[in-house]
Amino acid sequence: MTGLSPAPDPTELEHAITTLEVEMADLQLRHRDLFAYANAWAERHDAIMRLSPPELRAGTEARLRRIAIRWGLADGVRLTAQFPALGRT
C-alpha cells in the first residue's frame, strides 16, 4: 500500500455536477437566507472540485461558474435567445 488516493473517476465528477444542477432549485428553497444559500453552494462547489482531476479542473470550474451565474450566486451575464414564433413579413 502506497498511501496514494485512487485516481478520480470522471463519471463520478459528471454525476456530481449533473446532480447539483438538478438540485439547485431545492438548494435555493431550503436555504432562504442568501448567506446560508451561498454557503451551501460553496460546500457543494468545493466537494465537486475535490473530485476533479487536475486536467479537468479548468473545465469543471467553468461549468460550476455558469451554474452559479444562472442561480444568482456569481456575477455574470445570463444569456438568453429570442425565438420568434412567426417569421418576418
RAJO-V899852 format. One line per field, one symbol per residue. ss: DSSP state (a for helix, b for strand, c for the rest). phi: phi as a letter, one per 40 degrees, with the letter a starting at -180 (. if undefined). Layout:
ss: ???
phi: ???
//
This chain:
ss: cccccccccaaaaaaaaaaaaaaaaaaaaacccaaaaaaaaaaaaaaaaaaccaaaaaaaaaaaaaaaaaccccccccccccccccccc
phi: .cgcccccccccccccccccdcccccccccbccdccccccccccdccccccccdcbcccccccccccccdbgbacicccbbbbccbccb
//
